[in-house]
């Protein structure tokens, strides 16, 4: 989503997000989940950060499966594709 909306490649967003996460002025509700999502996003250039955050939030909530209509997210992040 970020790449599509702003036209900035994934590789450029990784350091931007990292800088935001390291800013003292920002406080995250669950930094452990955000950090895990960032790691997942950084390793998967075909994913959106939002999808990575959904996957990690579901894991931290105890979900054993996360479903999506997004074929690319299902493939890249191990989500279950709904048809």
Secondary structure, 3 states (H helix, E strand, C coil): CHHHHHCCCHHHHHHHHHHHHCCCCCCCCCHHHHHHHHHHHHHCCCCCHHHHHHHHHHHHCCCCCCEECCHHHHHHHCCEECC
